Amino acid sequence: NPYPKCEAMTIDAADNLYFTDGSIIWKMSPDKVITPFIGIPYVSKRVDGPASTAQFRSITYLKADPFGNIFVIERDDTNKDNLGDYYVIRKISSDKVLTTITNTRDNAALKTRWIAGVGVDSSGNLYLSDGSGRCIKKMAPDGRVTTLAGLCNKREFSPIYVQGDISKAELMSPEDILVNKKGEVVFADLRLNR
């Protein structure tokens, strides 16, 4: 049997901790009982469906929303078509059914080579740091994508940092994202150490 390892983690509203080794997600209850949650060990492909058959390839991020769902971001680095890496956004529903929502290759509004951070708010909006585009995108529960901050893909090289109105602000290297109880989005900008 596989043993629990932690490469990404999240916590839900009931204080259950979920963590992954990239292909299986484990759950640790508040009383510290660890059990396999979803995924099949020793496989490396994506399969949607109920917990008994769902499979992951390469989980990079986990984020729980307030409704009992867990968002899973997987990086596909197979490069089978010579188009480079992309990311797949999936959701585990509160009844443990895994579905694929979209990916950064086929969804023009999410196109990026690097998702560098993920956050979720109390309404179930997903926030994605576009590390290569130097911006933060917001994906609503209905799938609509908007730019929250930064001027996506304005500068590929020699980025600059511009504070102020989010319609004009420029980010350098947005990464990890948290959303507080007021709905304010807090992110780390790696290259600025801010």
C-alpha positions as protocol buffer text, in pm:
chain_id: "A"
residue {
  index: 1
  type: ASN
  ca { x: 0 y: 0 z: 0 }
}
residue {
  index: 2
  type: PRO
  ca { x: 115 y: 356 z: -66 }
}
residue {
  index: 3
  type: TYR
  ca { x: 199 y: 574 z: 228 }
}
residue {
  index: 4
  type: PRO
  ca { x: 86 y: 936 z: 268 }
}
residue {
  index: 5
  type: LYS
  ca { x: 318 y: 1201 z: 125 }
}
residue {
  index: 6
  type: CYS
  ca { x: 251 y: 1574 z: 92 }
}
residue {
  index: 7
  type: GLU
  ca { x: 327 y: 1775 z: -220 }
}
residue {
  index: 8
  type: ALA
  ca { x: 19 y: 2003 z: -198 }
}
residue {
  index: 9
  type: MET
  ca { x: -251 y: 2049 z: 64 }
}
residue {
  index: 10
  type: THR
  ca { x: -573 y: 2228 z: 156 }
}
residue {
  index: 11
  type: ILE
  ca { x: -812 y: 2242 z: 449 }
}
residue {
  index: 12
  type: ASP
  ca { x: -1192 y: 2244 z: 439 }
}
residue {
  index: 13
  type: ALA
  ca { x: -1452 y: 2427 z: 650 }
}
residue {
  index: 14
  type: ALA
  ca { x: -1471 y: 2130 z: 892 }
}
residue {
  index: 15
  type: ASP
  ca { x: -1091 y: 2138 z: 949 }
}
residue {
  index: 16
  type: ASN
  ca { x: -1023 y: 1822 z: 750 }
}
residue {
  index: 17
  type: LEU
  ca { x: -680 y: 1839 z: 589 }
}
residue {
  index: 18
  type: TYR
  ca { x: -634 y: 1702 z: 237 }
}
residue {
  index: 19
  type: PHE
  ca { x: -289 y: 1635 z: 94 }
}
residue {
  index: 20
  type: THR
  ca { x: -148 y: 1463 z: -211 }
}
residue {
  index: 21
  type: ASP
  ca { x: 156 y: 1287 z: -348 }
}
residue {
  index: 22
  type: GLY
  ca { x: 50 y: 1382 z: -701 }
}
residue {
  index: 23
  type: SER
  ca { x: -170 y: 1082 z: -782 }
}
residue {
  index: 24
  type: ILE
  ca { x: -374 y: 1011 z: -469 }
}
residue {
  index: 25
  type: ILE
  ca { x: -538 y: 1249 z: -221 }
}
residue {
  index: 26
  type: TRP
  ca { x: -534 y: 1165 z: 148 }
}
residue {
  index: 27
  type: LYS
  ca { x: -766 y: 1304 z: 418 }
}
residue {
  index: 28
  type: MET
  ca { x: -668 y: 1373 z: 778 }
}
residue {
  index: 29
  type: SER
  ca { x: -960 y: 1436 z: 1013 }
}
residue {
  index: 30
  type: PRO
  ca { x: -937 y: 1687 z: 1301 }
}
residue {
  index: 31
  type: ASP
  ca { x: -869 y: 1391 z: 1534 }
}
residue {
  index: 32
  type: LYS
  ca { x: -564 y: 1301 z: 1315 }
}
residue {
  index: 33
  type: VAL
  ca { x: -702 y: 989 z: 1143 }
}
residue {
  index: 34
  type: ILE
  ca { x: -551 y: 958 z: 794 }
}
residue {
  index: 35
  type: THR
  ca { x: -738 y: 772 z: 519 }
}
residue {
  index: 36
  type: PRO
  ca { x: -715 y: 759 z: 139 }
}
residue {
  index: 37
  type: PHE
  ca { x: -973 y: 1007 z: 2 }
}
residue {
  index: 38
  type: ILE
  ca { x: -970 y: 974 z: -377 }
}
residue {
  index: 39
  type: GLY
  ca { x: -737 y: 849 z: -648 }
}
residue {
  index: 40
  type: ILE
  ca { x: -573 y: 524 z: -742 }
}
residue {
  index: 41
  type: PRO
  ca { x: -206 y: 479 z: -652 }
}
residue {
  index: 42
  type: TYR
  ca { x: 63 y: 387 z: -904 }
}
residue {
  index: 43
  type: VAL
  ca { x: -126 y: 509 z: -1211 }
}
residue {
  index: 44
  type: SER
  ca { x: -50 y: 812 z: -1420 }
}
residue {
  index: 45
  type: LYS
  ca { x: -355 y: 917 z: -1619 }
}
residue {
  index: 46
  type: ARG
  ca { x: -662 y: 1136 z: -1575 }
}
residue {
  index: 47
  type: VAL
  ca { x: -997 y: 965 z: -1537 }
}
residue {
  index: 48
  type: ASP
  ca { x: -1313 y: 1145 z: -1422 }
}
residue {
  index: 49
  type: GLY
  ca { x: -1580 y: 973 z: -1216 }
}
residue {
  index: 50
  type: PRO
  ca { x: -1661 y: 856 z: -864 }
}
residue {
  index: 51
  type: ALA
  ca { x: -1390 y: 808 z: -600 }
}
residue {
  index: 52
  type: SER
  ca { x: -1370 y: 435 z: -672 }
}
residue {
  index: 53
  type: THR
  ca { x: -1245 y: 491 z: -1031 }
}
residue {
  index: 54
  type: ALA
  ca { x: -1117 y: 852 z: -1041 }
}
residue {
  index: 55
  type: GLN
  ca { x: -752 y: 895 z: -1134 }
}
residue {
  index: 56
  type: PHE
  ca { x: -497 y: 1176 z: -1136 }
}
residue {
  index: 57
  type: ARG
  ca { x: -179 y: 1225 z: -1333 }
}
residue {
  index: 58
  type: SER
  ca { x: 19 y: 1503 z: -1166 }
}
residue {
  index: 59
  type: ILE
  ca { x: -155 y: 1714 z: -900 }
}
residue {
  index: 60
  type: THR
  ca { x: 13 y: 2050 z: -844 }
}
residue {
  index: 61
  type: TYR
  ca { x: -243 y: 2240 z: -630 }
}
residue {
  index: 62
  type: LEU
  ca { x: -544 y: 2165 z: -409 }
}
residue {
  index: 63
  type: LYS
  ca { x: -795 y: 2425 z: -283 }
}
residue {
  index: 64
  type: ALA
  ca { x: -1117 y: 2359 z: -88 }
}
residue {
  index: 65
  type: ASP
  ca { x: -1415 y: 2588 z: -128 }
}
residue {
  index: 66
  type: PRO
  ca { x: -1678 y: 2661 z: 141 }
}
residue {
  index: 67
  type: PHE
  ca { x: -1928 y: 2422 z: -20 }
}
residue {
  index: 68
  type: GLY
  ca { x: -1734 y: 2099 z: 32 }
}
residue {
  index: 69
  type: ASN
  ca { x: -1577 y: 2091 z: -315 }
}
residue {
  index: 70
  type: ILE
  ca { x: -1204 y: 2061 z: -377 }
}
residue {
  index: 71
  type: PHE
  ca { x: -1039 y: 2213 z: -683 }
}
residue {
  index: 72
  type: VAL
  ca { x: -748 y: 2016 z: -824 }
}
residue {
  index: 73
  type: ILE
  ca { x: -494 y: 2168 z: -1063 }
}
residue {
  index: 74
  type: GLU
  ca { x: -284 y: 1917 z: -1256 }
}
residue {
  index: 75
  type: ARG
  ca { x: 16 y: 1993 z: -1471 }
}
residue {
  index: 76
  type: ASP
  ca { x: 42 y: 1795 z: -1792 }
}
residue {
  index: 77
  type: ASP
  ca { x: 409 y: 1778 z: -1887 }
}
residue {
  index: 78
  type: THR
  ca { x: 387 y: 1491 z: -2134 }
}
residue {
  index: 79
  type: ASN
  ca { x: 437 y: 1727 z: -2433 }
}
residue {
  index: 80
  type: LYS
  ca { x: 295 y: 1454 z: -2658 }
}
residue {
  index: 81
  type: ASP
  ca { x: 199 y: 1710 z: -2923 }
}
residue {
  index: 82
  type: ASN
  ca { x: 512 y: 1928 z: -2891 }
}
residue {
  index: 83
  type: LEU
  ca { x: 304 y: 2225 z: -2769 }
}
residue {
  index: 84
  type: GLY
  ca { x: 454 y: 2230 z: -2419 }
}
residue {
  index: 85
  type: ASP
  ca { x: 307 y: 2198 z: -2072 }
}
residue {
  index: 86
  type: TYR
  ca { x: -47 y: 2294 z: -1980 }
}
residue {
  index: 87
  type: TYR
  ca { x: -273 y: 2270 z: -1675 }
}
residue {
  index: 88
  type: VAL
  ca { x: -599 y: 2085 z: -1622 }
}
residue {
  index: 89
  type: ILE
  ca { x: -854 y: 2226 z: -1376 }
}
residue {
  index: 90
  type: ARG
  ca { x: -1069 y: 1962 z: -1208 }
}
residue {
  index: 91
  type: LYS
  ca { x: -1320 y: 1954 z: -924 }
}
residue {
  index: 92
  type: ILE
  ca { x: -1404 y: 1694 z: -662 }
}
residue {
  index: 93
  type: SER
  ca { x: -1765 y: 1751 z: -559 }
}
residue {
  index: 94
  type: SER
  ca { x: -1884 y: 1719 z: -201 }
}
residue {
  index: 95
  type: ASP
  ca { x: -2016 y: 1370 z: -292 }
}
residue {
  index: 96
  type: LYS
  ca { x: -1665 y: 1266 z: -415 }
}
residue {
  index: 97
  type: VAL
  ca { x: -1722 y: 1274 z: -791 }
}
residue {
  index: 98
  type: LEU
  ca { x: -1430 y: 1405 z: -997 }
}
residue {
  index: 99
  type: THR
  ca { x: -1495 y: 1613 z: -1310 }
}
residue {
  index: 100
  type: THR
  ca { x: -1270 y: 1806 z: -1544 }
}
residue {
  index: 101
  type: ILE
  ca { x: -1372 y: 2172 z: -1575 }
}
residue {
  index: 102
  type: THR
  ca { x: -1128 y: 2306 z: -1835 }
}
residue {
  index: 103
  type: ASN
  ca { x: -762 y: 2332 z: -1926 }
}
residue {
  index: 104
  type: THR
  ca { x: -520 y: 2611 z: -2007 }
}
residue {
  index: 105
  type: ARG
  ca { x: -454 y: 2489 z: -2360 }
}
residue {
  index: 106
  type: ASP
  ca { x: -808 y: 2480 z: -2498 }
}
residue {
  index: 107
  type: ASN
  ca { x: -957 y: 2766 z: -2293 }
}
residue {
  index: 108
  type: ALA
  ca { x: -829 y: 3085 z: -2461 }
}
residue {
  index: 109
  type: ALA
  ca { x: -912 y: 3301 z: -2155 }
}
residue {
  index: 110
  type: LEU
  ca { x: -692 y: 3082 z: -1932 }
}
residue {
  index: 111
  type: LYS
  ca { x: -405 y: 3030 z: -2177 }
}
residue {
  index: 112
  type: THR
  ca { x: -77 y: 3016 z: -1983 }
}
residue {
  index: 113
  type: ARG
  ca { x: 243 y: 2815 z: -1960 }
}
residue {
  index: 114
  type: TRP
  ca { x: 254 y: 2837 z: -1580 }
}
residue {
  index: 115
  type: ILE
  ca { x: -9 y: 2842 z: -1309 }
}
residue {
  index: 116
  type: ALA
  ca { x: 192 y: 2965 z: -1011 }
}
residue {
  index: 117
  type: GLY
  ca { x: -77 y: 2985 z: -741 }
}
residue {
  index: 118
  type: VAL
  ca { x: -443 y: 2916 z: -671 }
}
residue {
  index: 119
  type: GLY
  ca { x: -704 y: 3062 z: -435 }
}
residue {
  index: 120
  type: VAL
  ca { x: -1079 y: 3028 z: -384 }
}
residue {
  index: 121
  type: ASP
  ca { x: -1329 y: 3266 z: -222 }
}
residue {
  index: 122
  type: SER
  ca { x: -1650 y: 3223 z: -24 }
}
residue {
  index: 123
  type: SER
  ca { x: -1860 y: 3235 z: -343 }
}
residue {
  index: 124
  type: GLY
  ca { x: -1665 y: 2955 z: -511 }
}
residue {
  index: 125
  type: ASN
  ca { x: -1468 y: 3180 z: -749 }
}
residue {
  index: 126
  type: LEU
  ca { x: -1130 y: 3034 z: -837 }
}
residue {
  index: 127
  type: TYR
  ca { x: -825 y: 3265 z: -864 }
}
residue {
  index: 128
  type: LEU
  ca { x: -525 y: 3160 z: -1070 }
}
residue {
  index: 129
  type: SER
  ca { x: -185 y: 3326 z: -1076 }
}
residue {
  index: 130
  type: ASP
  ca { x: -66 y: 3330 z: -1434 }
}
residue {
  index: 131
  type: GLY
  ca { x: 307 y: 3319 z: -1368 }
}
residue {
  index: 132
  type: SER
  ca { x: 410 y: 3353 z: -1731 }
}
residue {
  index: 133
  type: GLY
  ca { x: 147 y: 3616 z: -1817 }
}
residue {
  index: 134
  type: ARG
  ca { x: 218 y: 3814 z: -1496 }
}
residue {
  index: 135
  type: CYS
  ca { x: -145 y: 3853 z: -1392 }
}
residue {
  index: 136
  type: ILE
  ca { x: -419 y: 3701 z: -1175 }
}
residue {
  index: 137
  type: LYS
  ca { x: -728 y: 3556 z: -1339 }
}
residue {
  index: 138
  type: LYS
  ca { x: -1064 y: 3486 z: -1180 }
}
residue {
  index: 139
  type: MET
  ca { x: -1283 y: 3197 z: -1290 }
}
residue {
  index: 140
  type: ALA
  ca { x: -1646 y: 3217 z: -1175 }
}
residue {
  index: 141
  type: PRO
  ca { x: -1845 y: 2902 z: -1092 }
}
residue {
  index: 142
  type: ASP
  ca { x: -2016 y: 2934 z: -1434 }
}
residue {
  index: 143
  type: GLY
  ca { x: -1673 y: 2914 z: -1604 }
}
residue {
  index: 144
  type: ARG
  ca { x: -1651 y: 3282 z: -1703 }
}
residue {
  index: 145
  type: VAL
  ca { x: -1291 y: 3406 z: -1684 }
}
residue {
  index: 146
  type: THR
  ca { x: -1184 y: 3765 z: -1617 }
}
residue {
  index: 147
  type: THR
  ca { x: -854 y: 3931 z: -1532 }
}
residue {
  index: 148
  type: LEU
  ca { x: -850 y: 4041 z: -1170 }
}
residue {
  index: 149
  type: ALA
  ca { x: -514 y: 4219 z: -1165 }
}
residue {
  index: 150
  type: GLY
  ca { x: -211 y: 4271 z: -1383 }
}
residue {
  index: 151
  type: LEU
  ca { x: -178 y: 4332 z: -1754 }
}
residue {
  index: 152
  type: CYS
  ca { x: -166 y: 3978 z: -1890 }
}
residue {
  index: 153
  type: ASN
  ca { x: 122 y: 3912 z: -2129 }
}
residue {
  index: 154
  type: LYS
  ca { x: 216 y: 4281 z: -2159 }
}
residue {
  index: 155
  type: ARG
  ca { x: 586 y: 4212 z: -2097 }
}
residue {
  index: 156
  type: GLU
  ca { x: 741 y: 3874 z: -2156 }
}
residue {
  index: 157
  type: PHE
  ca { x: 1086 y: 3996 z: -2051 }
}
residue {
  index: 158
  type: SER
  ca { x: 1209 y: 4272 z: -1820 }
}
residue {
  index: 159
  type: PRO
  ca { x: 888 y: 4309 z: -1621 }
}
residue {
  index: 160
  type: ILE
  ca { x: 825 y: 4612 z: -1408 }
}
residue {
  index: 161
  type: TYR
  ca { x: 607 y: 4653 z: -1101 }
}
residue {
  index: 162
  type: VAL
  ca { x: 339 y: 4923 z: -1110 }
}
residue {
  index: 163
  type: GLN
  ca { x: 115 y: 4971 z: -807 }
}
residue {
  index: 164
  type: GLY
  ca { x: -226 y: 5136 z: -810 }
}
residue {
  index: 165
  type: ASP
  ca { x: -554 y: 5091 z: -993 }
}
residue {
  index: 166
  type: ILE
  ca { x: -587 y: 4726 z: -1095 }
}
residue {
  index: 167
  type: SER
  ca { x: -671 y: 4827 z: -1452 }
}
residue {
  index: 168
  type: LYS
  ca { x: -317 y: 4973 z: -1485 }
}
residue {
  index: 169
  type: ALA
  ca { x: -113 y: 4781 z: -1224 }
}
residue {
  index: 170
  type: GLU
  ca { x: 160 y: 4546 z: -1343 }
}
residue {
  index: 171
  type: LEU
  ca { x: 277 y: 4239 z: -1155 }
}
residue {
  index: 172
  type: MET
  ca { x: 615 y: 4072 z: -1178 }
}
residue {
  index: 173
  type: SER
  ca { x: 572 y: 3712 z: -1060 }
}
residue {
  index: 174
  type: PRO
  ca { x: 238 y: 3647 z: -887 }
}
residue {
  index: 175
  type: GLU
  ca { x: 232 y: 3317 z: -705 }
}
residue {
  index: 176
  type: ASP
  ca { x: 43 y: 3186 z: -398 }
}
residue {
  index: 177
  type: ILE
  ca { x: -305 y: 3334 z: -341 }
}
residue {
  index: 178
  type: LEU
  ca { x: -526 y: 3359 z: -33 }
}
residue {
  index: 179
  type: VAL
  ca { x: -870 y: 3519 z: -8 }
}
residue {
  index: 180
  type: ASN
  ca { x: -965 y: 3656 z: 334 }
}
residue {
  index: 181
  type: LYS
  ca { x: -1310 y: 3675 z: 494 }
}
residue {
  index: 182
  type: LYS
  ca { x: -1363 y: 4024 z: 350 }
}
residue {
  index: 183
  type: GLY
  ca { x: -1309 y: 3886 z: -1 }
}
residue {
  index: 184
  type: GLU
  ca { x: -975 y: 4062 z: -43 }
}
residue {
  index: 185
  type: VAL
  ca { x: -727 y: 3873 z: -260 }
}
residue {
  index: 186
  type: VAL
  ca { x: -380 y: 3852 z: -109 }
}
residue {
  index: 187
  type: PHE
  ca { x: -95 y: 3718 z: -323 }
}
residue {
  index: 188
  type: ALA
  ca { x: 278 y: 3675 z: -304 }
}
residue {
  index: 189
  type: ASP
  ca { x: 489 y: 3837 z: -576 }
}
residue {
  index: 190
  type: LEU
  ca { x: 797 y: 3615 z: -577 }
}
residue {
  index: 191
  type: ARG
  ca { x: 1040 y: 3838 z: -766 }
}
residue {
  index: 192
  type: LEU
  ca { x: 961 y: 4135 z: -542 }
}
residue {
  index: 193
  type: ASN
  ca { x: 955 y: 3941 z: -214 }
}
residue {
  index: 194
  type: ARG
  ca { x: 625 y: 4118 z: -137 }
}
